[in-house]
Amino acid sequence: MKLYPECFDIKERREKHSASKEFGMSNDGYLLPCCWADGESWKRPENGHGHKCDYVHALHDEELKIENNESIEEILLSDQWINFYQALERGYKEDISYAPKLCQYYCGKKNATKSTT
């Protein structure tokens, strides 16, 4: 399986799928990488399916609520967001298993190979 993160603007995904998704905002005031990260099971450190969701769960830390920050940039430069994107990038560049489970579930494509161009 290959990861094509919907929130990354990457050539392979643009050519095979669609344009990047925009950020999402949850109804409880959090900036999220996509609307899928707002699901109740992904907000907990471990969802009902036994998957650890630490990276996505961390994006729901109280300190990251939009109302608790001066700017969106401040949120995106937080340790939680940096860790999330580093895991996602590693999942894209190295192996899908490094990516958050949420991203594997929604952005993983079967029988996909990484382009060499």
Secondary structure, DSSP 8 states (H G I E B T S, - for coil): -EE--TTS--HHHHHHS------EE-TTSBEESSGGGGSHHHHSSB-TTS-B-HHHHHTT-GGGBGGGSS-HHHHHTSHHHHHHHHHHHHHHHT-GGGS-HHHHHHHEETT------
